[in-house]
Amino acid sequence: MTTTYTTTVTNLYTIPNPAGYVVNAIFEVTGTDGTHTASIQGNCQFTPTQGQTIIPYNQLTQAEVIGWINEATNNQANYYANIDGQIASQINPPVSPANTPLPWAK
């Protein structure tokens, strides 16, 4: 099955000057194949640069911030691979060794 991925911004941290400048975004990437769902959280920091256009905080959209995250982290493929691995483990759970009592201990 094809996995569908969704990124959601869960928290934004700002500094007051310039007014409400976002310096940190916490986000979650979720993937689902229709039956199984997995997710991973991420953290992206931003540094103000001189001459940068500042969008007033109250005018930001989630799509805009996700664009910044994708541009700054360049890790989207890694997030997707992690989620794919989690889903694969749900479909075919890995075998874990068990602590088995010694056969001669009664």
C-alpha positions as CSV (number, residue, x, y, z in Angstrom):
1,M,0.0,0.0,0.0
2,T,1.0,3.6,-0.5
3,T,1.8,5.6,2.6
4,T,0.3,9.1,3.0
5,Y,2.4,11.5,5.0
6,T,1.1,14.6,6.9
7,T,3.2,17.2,8.7
8,T,1.6,19.2,11.6
9,V,3.1,22.0,13.5
10,T,2.4,21.5,17.2
11,N,4.3,24.4,18.8
12,L,6.0,27.6,17.9
13,Y,8.5,29.5,20.0
14,T,9.1,33.2,19.3
15,I,11.2,36.1,20.4
16,P,9.6,39.5,20.7
17,N,11.8,41.5,18.3
18,P,11.2,41.5,15.5
19,A,7.6,41.2,16.6
20,G,6.8,37.5,17.2
21,Y,9.8,36.2,15.1
22,V,9.6,32.3,15.1
23,V,12.9,30.8,16.3
24,N,11.8,27.2,17.0
25,A,9.0,25.0,15.6
26,I,8.0,21.6,17.0
27,F,6.3,19.4,14.5
28,E,5.0,15.9,13.9
29,V,5.1,13.9,10.7
30,T,2.5,11.1,10.5
31,G,2.2,8.4,7.9
32,T,-0.6,6.0,7.3
33,D,-1.1,3.2,4.8
34,G,-4.8,3.0,5.4
35,T,-4.4,0.3,8.1
36,H,-1.3,1.2,10.0
37,T,-0.2,4.6,11.4
38,A,3.1,5.8,12.7
39,S,4.6,9.2,13.5
40,I,7.8,11.0,14.5
41,Q,8.3,14.3,16.1
42,G,10.9,16.9,15.1
43,N,12.3,20.2,16.2
44,C,13.5,22.9,13.8
45,Q,15.3,26.1,14.8
46,F,15.4,29.3,12.8
47,T,17.9,32.2,13.0
48,P,16.9,35.7,12.0
49,T,18.9,37.0,9.1
50,Q,19.4,40.7,8.1
51,G,17.1,41.8,5.3
52,Q,14.8,38.9,5.7
53,T,11.1,39.6,5.2
54,I,9.3,39.1,8.5
55,I,5.7,37.9,8.3
56,P,3.6,39.1,11.3
57,Y,3.0,36.2,13.6
58,N,-0.8,36.5,13.4
59,Q,-0.6,36.2,9.6
60,L,1.5,32.9,9.5
61,T,-0.1,29.8,8.1
62,Q,0.8,26.2,9.0
63,A,1.6,25.6,5.3
64,E,4.2,28.5,5.4
65,V,5.9,27.2,8.6
66,I,5.9,23.6,7.1
67,G,7.7,25.1,4.1
68,W,10.3,26.7,6.4
69,I,10.8,23.3,8.2
70,N,11.2,21.4,4.9
71,E,13.7,24.0,3.6
72,A,15.7,24.2,6.9
73,T,15.8,20.5,7.8
74,N,16.1,18.8,4.4
75,N,15.3,15.6,6.3
76,Q,11.9,14.8,4.9
77,A,13.1,11.6,3.3
78,N,14.6,10.5,6.7
79,Y,11.3,11.2,8.5
80,Y,9.4,9.2,5.9
81,A,11.9,6.3,6.1
82,N,11.5,6.2,9.9
83,I,7.8,6.1,9.6
84,D,8.0,3.4,6.9
85,G,10.1,1.3,9.3
86,Q,7.6,1.8,12.1
87,I,4.8,0.7,9.8
88,A,6.8,-2.3,8.5
89,S,7.4,-3.4,12.2
90,Q,3.6,-3.2,12.8
91,I,2.9,-5.4,9.8
92,N,5.7,-7.9,10.6
93,P,6.6,-7.4,14.2
94,P,10.3,-8.2,14.9
95,V,11.1,-11.2,17.0
96,S,12.5,-10.4,20.4
97,P,14.5,-12.8,22.5
98,A,12.8,-14.0,25.7
99,N,14.5,-14.7,29.0
100,T,13.8,-18.4,29.3
101,P,14.2,-20.3,32.6
102,L,17.2,-22.6,32.6
103,P,16.0,-26.1,31.8
104,W,18.0,-27.7,34.7
105,A,16.7,-25.2,37.3
106,K,13.6,-26.8,38.9
